[in-house]
Amino acid sequence: MLVFAIILVVSGALIIGALWGLYGYMPDWIQGNLLALAGGALMSSVVLEMIQPAIGESGLWTTVAFTVLGAVVFTGIDYLIDEKMQNKGGAGLLAAITLDGIPENLALGVALIGGNALQVAALAGSILLSNLPEAAGGAKQMRDGGSSHKKILMLWIGAAILLSLAAIIGKTLLKDVDDAVISAIDCFAAGAVIASLATEVFPSAFKDGNHWAGISTAIGLVLALGLNQLGG
């Protein structure tokens, strides 16, 4: 029961964030600084929870290869959305959350198998910290771009369901998978996160939050670092 509660809270943050972005009042500077906060948290999580452990499990070259692959795949999808489909109203953030969220939630599901309560809380907290403001910002951008509220909400609900399924799969099907495979999944996620930070998160954060976004980024990084130390 606890497993499903954790998955529900983490993935449900996407729906709550989308509702906030659609119906709540959110000044641009708050949106920008929330995105910066999420970006800072993801910066810390990428290094401490994904890349650094993978080097020990799979070696440097495997880590490099899958990290770059994740960045290439995300960048390709983001390019298609922005340049070919002419859809820049938050779709890139939706793609970012979905692409890096699937491996992250697989890892969360694996952590629920044998991790202690503090480790699970640290990982879930980092994912929650990034999901909520990114979903709010993405939904608001979609709304401003002219998409209907129903369409936007359905997209984010679909993303939440997909990420929930990823966590359940991680809990049930990856129980006996070798640690090197899990590390490769984490590195792919890390590459997608890095690319999304560079192309979607930080540009939007600076545009809306201006130079205050730099401080918010540092705060997000410190919060995620604290969660990581809590889990250690």
Contacts in CASP RR format, 6 or more apart in sequence:
PFRMAT RR
TARGET T0000
AUTHOR 0000-0000-0000
METHOD contacts of the structure
MODEL  1
MLVFAIILVVSGALIIGALWGLYGYMPDWIQGNLLALAGGALMSSVVLEM
IQPAIGESGLWTTVAFTVLGAVVFTGIDYLIDEKMQNKGGAGLLAAITLD
GIPENLALGVALIGGNALQVAALAGSILLSNLPEAAGGAKQMRDGGSSHK
KILMLWIGAAILLSLAAIIGKTLLKDVDDAVISAIDCFAAGAVIASLATE
VFPSAFKDGNHWAGISTAIGLVLALGLNQLGG
3 109 0 8 1.000
3 112 0 8 1.000
3 171 0 8 1.000
6 108 0 8 1.000
6 112 0 8 1.000
6 120 0 8 1.000
6 124 0 8 1.000
7 105 0 8 1.000
7 108 0 8 1.000
7 109 0 8 1.000
7 164 0 8 1.000
7 167 0 8 1.000
7 168 0 8 1.000
8 164 0 8 1.000
9 124 0 8 1.000
9 128 0 8 1.000
10 105 0 8 1.000
10 108 0 8 1.000
10 124 0 8 1.000
10 125 0 8 1.000
10 127 0 8 1.000
10 128 0 8 1.000
10 131 0 8 1.000
10 163 0 8 1.000
10 167 0 8 1.000
11 105 0 8 1.000
11 131 0 8 1.000
11 160 0 8 1.000
11 161 0 8 1.000
11 163 0 8 1.000
11 164 0 8 1.000
11 167 0 8 1.000
12 131 0 8 1.000
12 160 0 8 1.000
13 128 0 8 1.000
13 131 0 8 1.000
13 132 0 8 1.000
13 135 0 8 1.000
14 97 0 8 1.000
14 131 0 8 1.000
14 132 0 8 1.000
14 135 0 8 1.000
14 156 0 8 1.000
14 157 0 8 1.000
14 159 0 8 1.000
14 160 0 8 1.000
14 163 0 8 1.000
15 135 0 8 1.000
15 153 0 8 1.000
15 156 0 8 1.000
15 157 0 8 1.000
15 160 0 8 1.000
16 132 0 8 1.000
16 135 0 8 1.000
17 131 0 8 1.000
17 132 0 8 1.000
17 133 0 8 1.000
17 135 0 8 1.000
17 136 0 8 1.000
17 137 0 8 1.000
17 139 0 8 1.000
17 156 0 8 1.000
18 135 0 8 1.000
18 136 0 8 1.000
18 138 0 8 1.000
18 139 0 8 1.000
18 152 0 8 1.000
18 153 0 8 1.000
18 156 0 8 1.000
18 157 0 8 1.000
19 139 0 8 1.000
19 153 0 8 1.000
20 26 0 8 1.000
20 132 0 8 1.000
20 135 0 8 1.000
20 136 0 8 1.000
20 139 0 8 1.000
21 135 0 8 1.000
21 136 0 8 1.000
21 137 0 8 1.000
21 138 0 8 1.000
21 139 0 8 1.000
21 140 0 8 1.000
21 143 0 8 1.000
22 139 0 8 1.000
22 140 0 8 1.000
22 143 0 8 1.000
22 149 0 8 1.000
22 152 0 8 1.000
22 153 0 8 1.000
23 149 0 8 1.000
26 136 0 8 1.000
26 137 0 8 1.000
26 140 0 8 1.000
28 208 0 8 1.000
28 209 0 8 1.000
29 208 0 8 1.000
29 209 0 8 1.000
29 210 0 8 1.000
29 212 0 8 1.000
31 133 0 8 1.000
31 136 0 8 1.000
31 137 0 8 1.000
31 140 0 8 1.000
31 208 0 8 1.000
31 209 0 8 1.000
32 137 0 8 1.000
32 204 0 8 1.000
32 205 0 8 1.000
32 206 0 8 1.000
32 207 0 8 1.000
32 208 0 8 1.000
32 209 0 8 1.000
32 213 0 8 1.000
32 216 0 8 1.000
33 205 0 8 1.000
33 208 0 8 1.000
33 209 0 8 1.000
33 212 0 8 1.000
33 213 0 8 1.000
33 216 0 8 1.000
34 132 0 8 1.000
34 133 0 8 1.000
34 136 0 8 1.000
34 137 0 8 1.000
34 216 0 8 1.000
35 133 0 8 1.000
35 134 0 8 1.000
35 137 0 8 1.000
35 201 0 8 1.000
35 202 0 8 1.000
35 204 0 8 1.000
35 205 0 8 1.000
35 208 0 8 1.000
35 213 0 8 1.000
36 201 0 8 1.000
36 202 0 8 1.000
36 205 0 8 1.000
36 206 0 8 1.000
36 209 0 8 1.000
36 212 0 8 1.000
36 213 0 8 1.000
36 214 0 8 1.000
36 216 0 8 1.000
36 217 0 8 1.000
36 220 0 8 1.000
37 129 0 8 1.000
37 133 0 8 1.000
37 216 0 8 1.000
37 217 0 8 1.000
37 219 0 8 1.000
37 220 0 8 1.000
37 223 0 8 1.000
38 129 0 8 1.000
38 130 0 8 1.000
38 131 0 8 1.000
38 132 0 8 1.000
38 133 0 8 1.000
38 134 0 8 1.000
38 201 0 8 1.000
38 220 0 8 1.000
39 130 0 8 1.000
39 197 0 8 1.000
39 201 0 8 1.000
39 202 0 8 1.000
39 205 0 8 1.000
39 217 0 8 1.000
39 220 0 8 1.000
40 216 0 8 1.000
40 217 0 8 1.000
40 218 0 8 1.000
40 219 0 8 1.000
40 220 0 8 1.000
40 221 0 8 1.000
40 224 0 8 1.000
41 126 0 8 1.000
41 129 0 8 1.000
41 130 0 8 1.000
41 220 0 8 1.000
41 221 0 8 1.000
41 223 0 8 1.000
41 224 0 8 1.000
42 126 0 8 1.000
42 130 0 8 1.000
42 193 0 8 1.000
42 197 0 8 1.000
42 201 0 8 1.000
42 224 0 8 1.000
43 197 0 8 1.000
43 217 0 8 1.000
43 221 0 8 1.000
43 224 0 8 1.000
44 126 0 8 1.000
44 220 0 8 1.000
44 221 0 8 1.000
44 224 0 8 1.000
44 225 0 8 1.000
44 228 0 8 1.000
45 126 0 8 1.000
45 130 0 8 1.000
45 193 0 8 1.000
45 224 0 8 1.000
45 228 0 8 1.000
46 190 0 8 1.000
46 191 0 8 1.000
46 193 0 8 1.000
46 194 0 8 1.000
48 224 0 8 1.000
48 225 0 8 1.000
48 228 0 8 1.000
49 107 0 8 1.000
49 123 0 8 1.000
49 126 0 8 1.000
49 186 0 8 1.000
49 228 0 8 1.000
50 107 0 8 1.000
50 186 0 8 1.000
50 187 0 8 1.000
50 189 0 8 1.000
50 190 0 8 1.000
50 193 0 8 1.000
51 63 0 8 1.000
51 67 0 8 1.000
51 186 0 8 1.000
51 187 0 8 1.000
51 190 0 8 1.000
53 183 0 8 1.000
53 186 0 8 1.000
54 62 0 8 1.000
54 63 0 8 1.000
54 66 0 8 1.000
54 183 0 8 1.000
54 184 0 8 1.000
54 186 0 8 1.000
54 187 0 8 1.000
54 190 0 8 1.000
55 63 0 8 1.000
56 183 0 8 1.000
57 179 0 8 1.000
57 180 0 8 1.000
57 182 0 8 1.000
57 183 0 8 1.000
58 180 0 8 1.000
58 183 0 8 1.000
58 184 0 8 1.000
58 187 0 8 1.000
62 180 0 8 1.000
62 183 0 8 1.000
62 184 0 8 1.000
62 187 0 8 1.000
63 183 0 8 1.000
63 187 0 8 1.000
65 187 0 8 1.000
66 184 0 8 1.000
66 187 0 8 1.000
66 188 0 8 1.000
66 191 0 8 1.000
67 187 0 8 1.000
67 188 0 8 1.000
67 190 0 8 1.000
67 191 0 8 1.000
67 194 0 8 1.000
68 191 0 8 1.000
69 188 0 8 1.000
69 191 0 8 1.000
70 187 0 8 1.000
70 188 0 8 1.000
70 189 0 8 1.000
70 190 0 8 1.000
70 191 0 8 1.000
70 192 0 8 1.000
70 195 0 8 1.000
71 191 0 8 1.000
71 192 0 8 1.000
71 194 0 8 1.000
71 195 0 8 1.000
73 99 0 8 1.000
73 188 0 8 1.000
73 192 0 8 1.000
74 95 0 8 1.000
74 96 0 8 1.000
74 99 0 8 1.000
74 100 0 8 1.000
74 191 0 8 1.000
74 192 0 8 1.000
74 195 0 8 1.000
74 196 0 8 1.000
75 195 0 8 1.000
75 199 0 8 1.000
77 95 0 8 1.000
77 99 0 8 1.000
78 92 0 8 1.000
78 95 0 8 1.000
78 96 0 8 1.000
78 195 0 8 1.000
78 196 0 8 1.000
78 199 0 8 1.000
78 200 0 8 1.000
81 87 0 8 1.000
81 88 0 8 1.000
81 91 0 8 1.000
81 92 0 8 1.000
81 95 0 8 1.000
82 88 0 8 1.000
82 91 0 8 1.000
82 92 0 8 1.000
85 91 0 8 1.000
88 141 0 8 1.000
89 138 0 8 1.000
89 141 0 8 1.000
89 142 0 8 1.000
89 144 0 8 1.000
89 145 0 8 1.000
89 147 0 8 1.000
90 137 0 8 1.000
90 138 0 8 1.000
90 139 0 8 1.000
90 141 0 8 1.000
90 142 0 8 1.000
91 142 0 8 1.000
92 138 0 8 1.000
92 196 0 8 1.000
92 200 0 8 1.000
93 134 0 8 1.000
93 135 0 8 1.000
93 137 0 8 1.000
93 138 0 8 1.000
93 141 0 8 1.000
93 196 0 8 1.000
93 200 0 8 1.000
93 201 0 8 1.000
93 204 0 8 1.000
94 138 0 8 1.000
94 142 0 8 1.000
94 155 0 8 1.000
94 156 0 8 1.000
94 159 0 8 1.000
95 196 0 8 1.000
96 134 0 8 1.000
96 192 0 8 1.000
96 193 0 8 1.000
96 196 0 8 1.000
96 200 0 8 1.000
96 201 0 8 1.000
97 130 0 8 1.000
97 131 0 8 1.000
97 134 0 8 1.000
97 135 0 8 1.000
97 159 0 8 1.000
98 159 0 8 1.000
98 162 0 8 1.000
98 163 0 8 1.000
99 192 0 8 1.000
99 196 0 8 1.000
100 189 0 8 1.000
100 191 0 8 1.000
100 192 0 8 1.000
100 193 0 8 1.000
100 196 0 8 1.000
101 127 0 8 1.000
101 163 0 8 1.000
101 166 0 8 1.000
101 189 0 8 1.000
102 162 0 8 1.000
102 163 0 8 1.000
102 166 0 8 1.000
102 189 0 8 1.000
103 166 0 8 1.000
103 185 0 8 1.000
103 186 0 8 1.000
103 188 0 8 1.000
103 189 0 8 1.000
103 192 0 8 1.000
104 127 0 8 1.000
104 189 0 8 1.000
105 127 0 8 1.000
105 163 0 8 1.000
105 164 0 8 1.000
105 166 0 8 1.000
105 167 0 8 1.000
105 170 0 8 1.000
106 166 0 8 1.000
106 167 0 8 1.000
106 169 0 8 1.000
106 170 0 8 1.000
106 174 0 8 1.000
106 182 0 8 1.000
106 185 0 8 1.000
107 123 0 8 1.000
107 170 0 8 1.000
107 182 0 8 1.000
107 185 0 8 1.000
107 186 0 8 1.000
107 189 0 8 1.000
108 120 0 8 1.000
108 123 0 8 1.000
108 124 0 8 1.000
108 127 0 8 1.000
108 167 0 8 1.000
108 170 0 8 1.000
109 167 0 8 1.000
109 168 0 8 1.000
109 169 0 8 1.000
109 170 0 8 1.000
109 171 0 8 1.000
109 174 0 8 1.000
110 170 0 8 1.000
110 171 0 8 1.000
110 174 0 8 1.000
110 175 0 8 1.000
110 177 0 8 1.000
110 182 0 8 1.000
111 119 0 8 1.000
111 120 0 8 1.000
111 123 0 8 1.000
112 120 0 8 1.000
112 167 0 8 1.000
112 171 0 8 1.000
113 170 0 8 1.000
113 171 0 8 1.000
113 175 0 8 1.000
116 231 0 8 1.000
118 230 0 8 1.000
118 231 0 8 1.000
118 232 0 8 1.000
119 231 0 8 1.000
119 232 0 8 1.000
121 227 0 8 1.000
121 230 0 8 1.000
121 231 0 8 1.000
122 226 0 8 1.000
122 227 0 8 1.000
122 228 0 8 1.000
122 230 0 8 1.000
122 231 0 8 1.000
122 232 0 8 1.000
123 231 0 8 1.000
125 227 0 8 1.000
126 224 0 8 1.000
126 227 0 8 1.000
126 228 0 8 1.000
129 220 0 8 1.000
129 223 0 8 1.000
129 224 0 8 1.000
129 227 0 8 1.000
134 201 0 8 1.000
135 156 0 8 1.000
137 204 0 8 1.000
139 152 0 8 1.000
139 153 0 8 1.000
139 156 0 8 1.000
141 204 0 8 1.000
142 152 0 8 1.000
142 155 0 8 1.000
143 149 0 8 1.000
143 152 0 8 1.000
174 181 0 8 1.000
174 182 0 8 1.000
202 213 0 8 1.000
202 217 0 8 1.000
205 213 0 8 1.000
205 216 0 8 1.000
205 217 0 8 1.000
206 213 0 8 1.000
206 214 0 8 1.000
209 216 0 8 1.000
END
